[in-house]
Amino acid sequence: MPELLLHYIWMHRKFAAFPQLTTMGKELEIINVGKYNTDSGPDFFAATIRIGDTMWTGNVEMHIFASEWYRHKHHQDPAYDSVILHVVCHADKQVYNTKGEAIEQCELRFPDSEKQLGEFLSSREQLCHTAISDNPALMSDNWKHTLLLQRLQDKADDISELLSLTRQSWEDAFYITLAHNFGFHTNGLPFEMLAKHTPLAYLRKHRESLFQLTAILLGQAGLIDPQDEELRREYAFLKTKFSLTPIDASTWKYLRMRPQNFPDVRVRQFAQLIHRVDNLFSSLVMLTDLKQLRRLLRGDEGKLRLGQSSADLIIINSVIPYMYAYGKERGDDRLVDRALSLLSELPAEKNHIISEWKALGLSITSAAESQAYIQLTTRYCKDSRCMYCDVGLSIFTKNADTLYLV
């Protein structure tokens, strides 16, 4: 049984026909189920219950198994000290808060309707698609903006973790992220490995020579043409100079890929960018004009020139998240606002997620919107977090009376 069902049963009081007891045998009356929490912390806020002769007001946490309280480390989190009732299906363990106080628990009794509820939830995708097709306004501007901010904050959190690995060097962290996104979806991880195996400081020592940059990056990637003796000799020299270890060439993927997207082409383009732009972070992240950003990323190297759609993806996934994160870190609202503005200026991404939403008749024209829909899909739809979603919650609420539990 998914925990989502337990939330639904509690929220809509589907347990009302059954007397409830705590695991200690005390009579339990649920007067107010509380407010459903869509953020971190207990599942329901400000609930009111009566246990025996005592009235309690506080928060309610729910799990299928009581032992999940410990697996989620709630016993170490003061945010859960306000929990007055732990609602579970199986009370396999007594739980305590950070103060060592026992939390009252209840094995919630409700009609044996798990199959019916399960069938309802299993059709949630179709229900959602139908509802949005019939009423696109369900995806309100406020909800899309919330999703966009969540996505940017998730990326800012990832950047914070990367900064901890680079000794708080924004330049080095941005270099690794930029490399990852030069690999796009297919070769992102190999490209990130390449960057981590090839410190930016070493590249900057030879930034004036495109030949040397190309040699060291292709060599570290294991992608030098065996027939190119000149590049092989140069890489051998640089590898020894910096005591470098290349990555395994087998990690790169070529299957069903156009020649312009081949890993060796992308690595050459990356070398050209480093040759062309000194101080990647300050030069790109602090550049707030879209035309200049595109021009700087694309270059003018003929056949190896980066396409505009590729440059836009790098701006969306590398430049803007760092612009947002750095603005938040420094309290620079101008930079934060510019990050959001750039997303509104850029066209929507083209991928299978956006195509599926567009198939419902939705108009998705900007990167700000496409990022919001990607966040919705990856953080809500795929994890079945319907009741944390404005659209899903409205559908569940609307259909609450159609579930006849027997």
N, C-alpha and C positions, 0 to 999 in steps of 0.2 A: 504493500500500500504506500503510495507516495505521500510525503508530508503535506503536499498541496491539498490533498483530500481532507486532511485533519483541519487545516486552516479553513477550508470551505465549510465544513460541518460546524466548526466553532462560530465562524462569522455569521452564518445564517441560522444558528440555533437549531440545527437538525437533531440535537440531542434532547430537546425540550421535553419530550414525552417520557423520558427515562429519569428515575432518581439517580443522583450522582453521589458517590462516596469518595473520600480520600483513601489512599492506600493504607492509612492507619484506622480506617473504619469510621471516620467522622462524617456526618452529614454535610453535603456541599450544595450550596445554592448559588447559581450564577445569575447575578442581578443585571450586570452590564458586561458584555463581552469585551468592551474596550475598543480602541481605535487601531485598525490594522496598520502595522508599521512596514513601510516599503524601503526603509533604510537599514543601517546596521543597528544591532541591539535586539531586545526582546521582540517577539512577534506581534504582541498586542500591548498597547499602552493604556493606562488609566482604566483598567477593568475594576469592577466592584463585585466581590463575592462574599458569601457568608460561610464560614467553616465552624460548625457547631453553633455556639452562641456569639461568636466574634465576627464583626464586620471588617473586611479588609478592602483597601483600595491600592492598586499598584499594577504591576506589569505581569504578563503571562507569556511563558515560553513553551514551545511545543516541539516534540520529537516523536518519532515512531517508537524508538527504544530509549528508555531513560538514560542508558549509558552513553548516548550521544552527547549528553551534557558535558561529559569529560572529554570525549573525542573532539568536541568543538572548543574545549578549554574555557568553558563558561565559569568554571570554578576558580579561574585565575583572573577573571575580568570583572572589575567593580561595576561595570554597566549592568551586570545581571544580579547585583545585590538587591535590586528593587523588585525582583520577581517574587510574587506572592503565591503563584501556583504553577507547577510544571505539569502540563497536560500531555499525556502519552497514550500510546496503544498498549505498550508492554513495559511495566515498571520492573525492569530487570536489575535495577540498582537504586539505592538511596542516593540523593544528590545534596551537595552542600555549596553554599556561596563562599566568597573569599574570606568571610569572617568565621567560617566553620559552622555556620548555622544551617540546620536542615531545612530544605525547601519542601513544603507540602506538595504532594503529587496526587494526580488523579488519572486512573485508567478510564478515559472517557467512554461512556456507554452511549451508543447510538444505534439506530436501526441497521439491520444487516443488509446494507444497500451498496456495499463496496463495488459490486459488479456494475450496478446501474450508474453509480458515480464515475466509475472507471471508464465506462463506455462514453459517458458525457465528456469526460476530459480527453479521451482518445480522439474525439472528433473536434477538439478545440481548434486545430489548424484550419479545418474547413469552416467552422463557425466564424473564426476570425477573418478569413479571406472573404467569406460571404458578406459579413457585416461591413468590412471596409469597402468592398466593391459597391455595396448598396449606399454606403454613406462615408465617402472619403474624408469628411470633416471629423471623423473619429480620430484621425491622425492630426490633432490640433497643432497649431504653430507653437504653443507653449510646451506640448509634450515633445515635439521634435527638437526644440531648443534645449530642453532638459536632457534629452538623449545626447545631443551634440556636446554639451558641457560634460556629461558623464564620460563620453569617449575621450575627450581631451584630457580630462582628469586621470583616466586610466593610463593614457600615454604619459602624462606627467609623472605618475607613480612609477612607470617602467623606467623613465629617464632618471628618476631619483635613485633607483636601484643601480642603474648603470653608473651614475656618478659616484656611488659608494665604491665601485670597483675601479674607478679611474682616479681615485683620490680627489674627488670633486673638481675634476678638470672638464669643463664644458666642451672645450675643444676636442679632447680625446673621446668623450662620450658621443658627441655629435658625429665625429668621424666614423665610429663603429655603427651608429644608427644609419648614417648615410650609406655606408657600404652595404649594410643589410638590405636597404631599400633599392640599391642599384641592382641587386639580384632579383628584385620584384618577387612575385609569389613563388616561383619555381626554385630559384637559387638564392633565396634570402639567407638561409643558414650557412651554406658554403661561403658566401660573400662575407658574412659576419665573422666566420672562422678565419678567413683571409685577413681581415682587419685586425683581429686579436693576435694573430701570429706575426703581423707586420706593423710594429708601432709607428704611429704617425711621426714621431720625432726622427726616425730614420729616414722616412720619405722626405721630410722637409730639408734634410741635409743635402738632398740631390734634386730639389724641386725645380731648379733651373734647367735640368736636363730631362726632357721628355723621354729620351732613349733609356736613360738609367731608371726612371720611374716605371716605364713599361717593362723593363727587364726584371726589376725586383718584384713587381706585382704579378706578372705572368709566371715568373719563376716560383714565387711563393704559392701561387694557385696550382702549380703543376701543369700549366697550360702552354709552355713554350713549345713551338713547333720543333720537333727533333732535327729538322733540316736547317733551322736557323742557328748556325754556329755562332754568329756574332752576339745574338741575345743570350745564348747559352753561356758563352764565356763571360759576358758582363754579369750575368746573374751569379755565376760561380764565384766571381770576385766579391760581389756585394754580400752574398750569403756567408762567405768566410769572414768578411769585414764585420758584420753585425751578429755573427753566430746565430743565424736564422734557421728555423725548421719549417719546411713547406707543409701545406696541408695535403691530404690524399686527393689526388686528381679524380678518383672515382666518385667523390661526393658530388661532383657537378652533374647536372641533368641536361640532356639535349633532346629528349624524346618529344616529338610533336611540337618542335620549336622552330620559328622562322630564323633564317640565318642572321638577321639583324639583332636577334635576341640571344645568340650564342654566348656562352660565358666568356670566351676569349674576347669577343667584341665588347661586352660590357666592362670587362677588366681594362681594356684599352681606353674606353671612354672615361672610366674612373681615374686612370692615370692622367689623362688629359685635363680633367677637372682639377686635380691636385696641382698639376703644372700651371694651369691657368689662374687658379685662385689661391692666394696665400691666406692663411688664417680662415679656414672654412667656416667656422662658427660665426665669427664676427662679421665676415664678409657676406654670408648668406642669410643668417638669422636676423641680422640687424638691417637687412635690405628689405624695405617694406613695399617697394613698387613691383607689381606683378610682372610688367614687361621687362624690367631690368633683371628680375630673378630668372625669368625664362631665358633671357639672353645669356646670362652668366652660366646657367646650367647646361644649355644646349651647345654653346661654343659655335665655331664655324669651321670645323675640321672635315668638311666634305662628306664622304661616305660614312665617316664615324660620328657625324653630328647626331646628337641625341634628339629623338622626335619630340614634338611638343607635348603629346599625350603622356609620354614617359616622364618628361620634365615636370608636368603637372602632378603626376603621381608622387614624384619625389618631394615636391613642394608640400603636398597634402600630408604625406607620411613622415617626412623628416623635418623640413623647415618650420612648418606651422606648429607642430607639437613642441618644438624647442622654443619657438617664439612665445607660445603660451606659457610653457613651464618656466622659462626665464623671467617673463613678465610677472608671473605669480610669485616667484622666488624673490624678485627685487621690488615687488609692490608697484610695478610699472603698469598702470591700467591702460596706458596708451598702447603698449606692446600687446597686451591681452586683447584689447579691442581690435587691433590691426590683424591679429591672428584670425579672429572671427570674421572680420571684414573680407580678408583674403579668401576664406572658404566660401563666402557668398559670391565672390567674383569668379571663382574657378568653376568650370563645368562639372556636372556630376560624373562620378566614376562609372565605368562600364564593366560590370562583372555579373556573375550569375545571381548574386543576391539582389542587386538592383533590378536586373531583368525580371526576376520573379515578382518583385513588388510592382513594377511597372505593368506587368501582365494583369494586375488587378484594376488597372485604369488610373493608377496614381501618377501624378505629374511630379517628376523628380528632376529638377533642372540644374541645381547647384551642388557643389561639393559639400556644402553645409548640410543639405538635405540627404545626400547619399551617405555621408558619415553617420547621420542620425539613424538611418535605416540599417546600416551595418551594425551599429550598436544595438539596435532593437533585436536584430536577428541573432547576433552572437552572444548577447548577454541576457536575453529574455526568452526568445522563441526556442532556441536550442536547449536551454536549461529548464524549459517548462515553467518559467517564472511568470505565469500568466497573471497571477493576482498581484504582482508588483508592477504590472504594465497598465497604463491608463486605458488602453483599448481592451485588453483582456479582462480587467476588473469590471469595466462597464458591461461587457458581454455576460460575465458570470452573474452580475447583479441583476441584469435584465432577465436572465434565464432562471433565476433562483426558484421561482414558483413552479417551473416546469419539472422539477425533480420531486417526484412523489416517492418518498421512502417508505418501504413496507417492512 
